[in-house]
Amino acid sequence: MMKNNMTIQHFNIEHVERYGEIYAAAFSGEPWKDYWTIENAAIHVRELSESRTAYGLECIIDREIAGFILGSSMLFSYGRAFEIHDHAVDPTFQHRGIAKQLMNRLLSDVKEQGMVGVHLITAREGNLPAFYEKFGFSKEKRVMLMGREL
C-alpha cells in the first residue's frame, strides 16, 4: 500500500533494533511516560513476534521505518480474535497519518484472515481512547483488565 512516499509492508524481525528504537521513543512520551532502553524494547518486540500466531506491519517513509503494529491471535469459544500488543510511531514521524494507515491495513488483513474480533489495551486517559474509537473500538462491558504487583 502506497500513500505518497509511504509504504505499508509486513513486519520483518530483521528490523527488531529499529522497532526497539521506535518503541522506546514512542512510549517515553505522553500518555505512557515509560522508560524503555532501546535494548529492552527490542527484546520486548522480539518476544512478542516469536508467537506462532504473531502478525505485524511496518510503515516505511523514504526508506526509513517510521512505525509498526504487532499482535497475535488466540482462539476463543466465539472464534479466533486478534490482540494488538504494540502500535508505535517514531515521534519524529507522528501526525502524518502513519498510525491510522497501519491500523486500517491491519484491520483489513486480520478480517481477511478470518478473525472475528480485535482487542487491545490502551491508556485510559489522553487522546488514545478517542483514536481507537474512530476505528470502532469501544470499552469492554463484560471484561476488565486486572493486575497485581509482586
N, C-alpha and C positions, 0 to 999 in steps of 0.2 A: 504494500500500500504506500503510495507516494502522495505527499501534500507539500507543494513547493520543494524544498530540499530535505524533506522529512521522509524517512523510510521506517516502516514497522516490519520487523522480522523476528524469527524465532530466537528465543533465549539461547545463548551459547555459553556453556560452562567455561570455555577458554577465556571468557571476558570477566571472570569472577572478581578479579582485582579491581577492575573499573566499577563493577556493581558495588563492591565494598566501599569505594570512594564515594559513589553517589549516595549510598545508604547512610554512611557516616555523616555526610554533609547535610542531607535532607532531614534526618531525624535529630540533628542537633539544634534545629530551629523550631519555631512555633508549629504546632502546639505542643510537640513532644518534649523538647529541650533535653533529649537523652544524650549522654556522652558515649560515643562509639569510637573506638580506634578503627582505622581502616582495616587492620588485620582481623579484628574480631567481627567486624561487619562482613568481611569476605567469608569468614568461617560460617557465620550465620546463614548467608545466602547459599554457600556450597551445601551445607547440611540440608536446607530446605529443598534444594534442587536434586538431591540424591534419592528422594522419594520415588518409588516406582511409578506413581501417578502424577508426578510433577509436570507442570506445563507453564511456560512463560514466554514473554515477548520483550524485545528491546527496541528502543527508538534511536535511530541514527540521524544526526544532523551534521552535514559537512564532514562525513567520515568519523564523527565522534559520537560515542554512546552518550545520549543525553538523559535517558531514563529507562526504567524497566518495570515489569509487573510479573509476579511469580506466585504460583499457588499449586494446589494439588486437589485431587478428587477423592471422595470417600463414598462408599455405598451405605445408604440408609434404608429403612423399611419402605420409604416412599420413592426410592430411586437414587441414582448417583448425583451427588451435589459437588460443586467446586468451591473450594475455600481460597480466597485471595489472602496470601500471607504477607506479601510485600508489594508496595506500589510506590515507587520513588522516582523523583526527577531531580537532577542536579540543580541546585539553587540558581546557578548562572543561566540555566535554560528554562526556568519556570515562567509561567504566564505567557506561554506560546501555544497552549493547547495540547501539549505532549501528554499529560495525564489523561485528558479526555480521549485522545486518539488511541492510547494504549488500552483504556477501558473499553471503548467501543469495539475494538478489534478482538479483545479477549472475550467479551460477552458474545460476540458473533461466533467465534471459534468454539467456545465451550457449548454453546447451544447446538452447533453443528455436530459436536462430539456426543450429543445425546444427554447432556446434563439436564437435570430437572430444576436446579436452583443454584444460586451463587451466594456465598456467605462471606462476611469479612468482619474484622474487629477494627474499630477506629476510635479516635478521640471523641469523648462525649461533648466537649466544648470546641469552640473555634469554628472555622469555615468548612472542616471536613465533612460533618454530617450533611450539610446542605449540598456539598459537591456530590456526594454519593446518592442523595435523594434525587438528583437530576437524572440518574440512571435507573431509577425505580427501586432503589434500596429503601427499606424502612426499618424502624426498630422492631426487633422481635417481640412478640407478645407472649409466647409460650416458654421461651428460654432466656436465661441471662448468664453472663459471664461471671464466674466466681473465682476467687483466688485466695491464696494463703501464703504468707511468708514463712520461711523455715529458719 
